[in-house]
Amino acid sequence: MPPELVTPRTTNRTLRISGILAAIVAVVIVATGITTRANNNEKLKQWTSEQAVPSVSVITPSSEGSASSLELPGRFQAYARAPIYARVDGYLKSWKADIGAQVKAGQLLGEIETPDLDQQLLQARADLASAQANAALAETTARRWQAMANTEAVSRQEVDDKTSDLLAKQAMVKAAEATVNRLLAMKSFARIVAPFDGTVTARNTDIGALINAGGDGTPLFEISDTRRLRLYVNVPQNYAASINRGTKAEISVPEHAGKTYAAKIESTSGSVDVASGTTLVQLAVENASGELMPGGYANVALQLPGNTNALSIPASALIFDRQGLRVATVTRDNKVLLKPITVLRDLGKTLELGSGLAGDDRVIESPPDGLMDGDPVNVVTGTPESPKTKS
């Protein structure tokens, strides 16, 4: 259109149409933005809700009732142990066996010089000789007076006096003999000998040391029979009923890593210690090779019988709070149901339950914090197998 034909009215109409088109475009842009944001917010809300529902893996309680083991610390002791004290006063003259020496029953370990005892023995023998001489004289006198009694040269009273004197002198001889024998027996203790075959595990004296009868609480020597050892273990009270004579065990010691030794229970104390709440159990361990040492530490794995009526769950499934021991189970509609339970035996990684669960319950293996009754959960597919009890 030629410029001269363009009127102001035409220009205004064009401007009006352009403005309307711009407004429509703006409205479309705003509406699109609002719709997109609403969709994003809805998706975010849905994602947040999904994330708020925890995902859990579930297991079913095991009812295999397989044999388990209970691991406890223990201490070795020699099967026979004899601390040897002095029975006589004196000085140590010599010792014949040092620590670690293998000795036989009756073998000489040491000798004690007993000067005081020797003098007492000499005096006792002299007293015995004097008593024997007096008794011999009294016997001769009594015979003479008894012979004269028939002649009526002496009275019966005088004869009885001489006879009584003889009996008294004979009693003194016996007393003197007993004193000599007692001192000889004491003198025999100057020789310190081994009471049985074993190993010298301690020597607490040396040549010239002053020896007091009975000692000051420290034995001169200590002999131990280490060919067989006793192993003492304190078993918690709730396991005491499962521990019987003949129960087998495996033993490991720090100095022989990776190696185990067989043992079996010989006896139990039959009582519970008030302070520790445990029962003392004694095991016997063969030690012919001498690898195990008295006084040493040992890790003892006692073999416990299985309970076919008990259910087992992993220890990670346990919830302990102010309401006691509980486990989290999942209902058919995937809601949480907390159930109180009682623990029969704690086997470390697994727990043997006394009550609270059924065999078909779905138990959350590792429940997240803050789970409440009725909370929804997502069950992860590929449910782990039932827990296995340690054999």
Stockholm file with secondary structure:
# STOCKHOLM 1.0

chainA/1-391         MPPELVTPRTTNRTLRISGILAAIVAVVIVATGITTRANNNEKLKQWTSEQAVPSVSVITPSSEGSASSLELPGRFQAYARAPIYARVDGYLKSWKADIGAQVKAGQLLGEIETPDLDQQLLQARADLASAQANAALAETTARRWQAMANTEAVSRQEVDDKTSDLLAKQAMVKAAEATVNRLLAMKSFARIVAPFDGTVTARNTDIGALINAGGDGTPLFEISDTRRLRLYVNVPQNYAASINRGTKAEISVPEHAGKTYAAKIESTSGSVDVASGTTLVQLAVENASGELMPGGYANVALQLPGNTNALSIPASALIFDRQGLRVATVTRDNKVLLKPITVLRDLGKTLELGSGLAGDDRVIESPPDGLMDGDPVNVVTGTPESPKTKS
#=GR chainA/1-391 SS CCGGGCCHHHHHHHHHHHHHHHHHHHHHHHHHHHHHHHHHHHHHHHHHHHHHSCEECEECCBCCCCCEEEEEEEEEEEEEEEEECCSSCEEEEEECCCTTCEECTTCEEEEEECHHHHHHHHHHHHHHHHHHHHHHHHHHHHHHHHHHHTTTSSCHHHHHHHHHHHHHHHHHHHHHHHHHHHHHHHHHTTEEECSSSEEEEEECCCTTCEECTTTTSCCSEEEEEEEEEEEEEEEEHHHHTTCCTTCEEEEECGGGTTCCEEEEEEEECSSCCTTTCEEEEEEEEECTTCCSCTTCEEEEEEEECCCTTCEEEEGGGEEEETTEEEEEEECTTSBEEEEECEEEEECSSEEEEEESCCTTCCEESSCCTTCCTTCBCEECSSCCCCCCCCC
#=GC SS_cons         CCGGGCCHHHHHHHHHHHHHHHHHHHHHHHHHHHHHHHHHHHHHHHHHHHHHSCEECEECCBCCCCCEEEEEEEEEEEEEEEEECCSSCEEEEEECCCTTCEECTTCEEEEEECHHHHHHHHHHHHHHHHHHHHHHHHHHHHHHHHHHHTTTSSCHHHHHHHHHHHHHHHHHHHHHHHHHHHHHHHHHTTEEECSSSEEEEEECCCTTCEECTTTTSCCSEEEEEEEEEEEEEEEEHHHHTTCCTTCEEEEECGGGTTCCEEEEEEEECSSCCTTTCEEEEEEEEECTTCCSCTTCEEEEEEEECCCTTCEEEEGGGEEEETTEEEEEEECTTSBEEEEECEEEEECSSEEEEEESCCTTCCEESSCCTTCCTTCBCEECSSCCCCCCCCC
//
